[in-house]
Amino acid sequence: MKRTYRAMQVGTPGTLELVQRPTPEPGAGEVLIAVEACGMCGADAADIEGADPAQQPPRVPGHEVVGCIAALGAGVPARWRVGQRVGVGRLGGHCNECDACRQGQFQLCRNQPFVGASCDGGYAEAMIARHTGLVSIPDELQAEEAAPILCAGLATFNALKKCGAEAGDLVAILGIGGLGHMALQYARRMGFRVAAIGRGRDIAGDALALGAHVYIDTRQEDAAQALKRMGGAMAIVTMLGDAAAIAAALPGLAPQGRLVVLGGGKEPLPVPMGLLVSGERSVLGSITGSPYENEKTLNFSVLSGARPWIETLPLERANEAYRRMRSGEVKFRMVLTMDSSA
């Protein structure tokens, strides 16, 4: 690689600035990645708008990173080689030493960085990554389409695997955005009867095209009652941070149904205890997942034809891309490319 690389860093909270940085050398157990594409995730907002330059050097956000290995640090296993296509998601690589790692629960490691938050991410032409956080990228996927799968895809794929529903069961997807549009595709391809729950009719056509069998508009009808008329959902997978909207849909769960929560909101979720006890219903939180699970998500996407709906802009237009993502103008994921001609 060149001696310097371009990066979009958070200079002041809420603002990205284009800078030139010296290309770093990977340390022990690390690799240098030549970045090709990086998706924009809603979680990037906290990293960009909540940054405190007084507490740490200007941070490069972005945690849906795809590129090629440009250099290897000491001690990197032989399975990783220069030129290999790799990706990095939100979880930046487990430590292999903590109690969670010793139990094989690598996604719960408390000693791993959060890419774009506690370490520099992929809004850049290069980044350093721990080898334990690397994900192998299938040849069938372009960098731009693989990038959102590393977070939005993984989070929803894993949530659906944990939801307890079986093929033929009704599964509701609450929130049809960057994550929800992947959840609809995966749920349909897993053999579920899929109900999409959103606000307004403007998204109905897209929801059905993405795989939903039925669309429920919460501005026109009660989501819980609509689910009950269909026999009740064995799972509701929610991407929302709106506790009231989630609570309103909760009575639509069938007996022994599960609410799977992906949204990271801080608002308490009101759950009637009687609803849980009387029908043996449950509430489950789900984090993104390990690199191994990420590779399974990518492979399933290849096999099933599930792909994110994306828009692309070059790195230097990251502020414009971020504004469009935050305003809801993007359908459904924005991806930054390192090609200035994009």
JORA-V863479 format. One record per pair of residues at least 4 apart in sequence whose ideal C-beta (glycine too) atoms are under 6 Angstrom apart, sorted by the first residue. I is the first residue (numbers start at 1). GAP is how many residues later the second one is. Records with the same first field share a line. If there is no record, write none. Layout:
I = GAP, GAP
This chain:
1 = 22, 33, 69
3 = 20
4 = 16, 18
5 = 16, 18, 120, 121
6 = 119
7 = 12, 14, 53, 117
8 = 8, 10, 115, 310
9 = 8, 10, 49, 51
10 = 38, 41, 48, 49
11 = 4, 6, 47
13 = 36, 38
14 = 35
16 = 302, 303
18 = 298
23 = 103
24 = 104
26 = 4, 5, 6, 45, 47, 102
27 = 46
28 = 45, 46, 47
29 = 46, 102
30 = 43, 98, 100
31 = 38, 41, 98, 100
32 = 38, 39
33 = 34, 94, 96
34 = 33, 34, 36, 92
35 = 30, 32, 87, 89, 90, 92, 303
36 = 30, 31, 107, 302
37 = 29, 106, 107, 110, 298, 300
38 = 24, 26, 27, 84, 85, 109, 298
39 = 25, 108, 109, 294, 296
40 = 4, 285, 294
41 = 110
44 = 4, 17
45 = 4
46 = 4
47 = 14, 69, 70
48 = 13
51 = 8
53 = 5
60 = 60, 61, 63, 64
61 = 55, 60, 62
62 = 54, 59, 60, 61
63 = 26, 27, 52, 53, 58
64 = 83, 84, 86, 87
65 = 22, 23, 57
66 = 21, 71, 77, 80, 81
68 = 15, 17
69 = 13, 15, 17
72 = 4
76 = 4, 55
80 = 51
85 = 52
86 = 48
87 = 48, 50, 63
88 = 27, 41, 45
89 = 61, 62, 205
90 = 25, 61, 198
91 = 21
92 = 20, 21, 23, 27, 38, 41
93 = 19, 37, 39, 40
94 = 7, 12, 15, 18, 38
95 = 6, 14, 16
96 = 5
98 = 11, 12, 13
100 = 5, 8, 9
101 = 5, 8
106 = 184
107 = 180, 182, 183
113 = 5, 6
114 = 4
115 = 6
116 = 5
120 = 7
122 = 5
123 = 195
125 = 213
129 = 4
135 = 156, 159, 160
136 = 159
137 = 9
138 = 160, 164
140 = 162
141 = 4, 5
144 = 168, 191
145 = 162
147 = 188
148 = 4, 160, 185
149 = 4, 149, 152
152 = 26, 27, 30
153 = 4, 29, 144
154 = 134, 135, 140, 143
155 = 107, 133
156 = 23, 26, 27, 30
157 = 29, 140
158 = 128, 131, 135
159 = 78, 101, 103, 127
160 = 26, 27
162 = 124
163 = 72, 95, 97
164 = 94
165 = 4, 6, 27, 69, 70
167 = 24
169 = 23, 65
170 = 23, 60, 63
171 = 16, 21, 23, 64
172 = 23, 25, 55, 61, 64
173 = 7, 10, 11, 23, 64
174 = 23, 62, 64, 66, 75
175 = 5, 63, 64, 65
176 = 4, 20, 22, 27, 31
178 = 154, 155
179 = 60
180 = 59
181 = 29, 151
183 = 4, 54
184 = 12, 26, 27, 28
185 = 25, 26, 121
186 = 120
187 = 5, 7
188 = 6, 23
189 = 115
193 = 20
194 = 17, 18, 19
195 = 19, 21
196 = 11, 16, 19
197 = 19, 26
198 = 5
199 = 19, 20
200 = 19
201 = 16
203 = 4
204 = 11
207 = 5, 8
208 = 4
216 = 7, 10
218 = 5
221 = 5
223 = 26
224 = 25, 27, 28
227 = 5, 6, 25
228 = 4, 24
232 = 22
233 = 19, 20, 24
234 = 20, 23
235 = 23
236 = 13, 23
237 = 23
238 = 8, 23
239 = 23, 24
240 = 5, 6, 23
241 = 22, 24
243 = 24, 26
247 = 23
253 = 4, 28
255 = 24
256 = 24
257 = 24
258 = 24, 26
259 = 24
260 = 24, 26
261 = 24
262 = 24
274 = 4
276 = 5
289 = 4, 5
300 = 4
301 = 5
308 = 25
309 = 22, 23
310 = 23, 25
311 = 19, 23
312 = 23, 25, 30
313 = 4, 8
314 = 23, 26, 28
315 = 21, 23
317 = 4
318 = 18
321 = 13
324 = 5, 6
325 = 5, 9
330 = 4
337 = 5
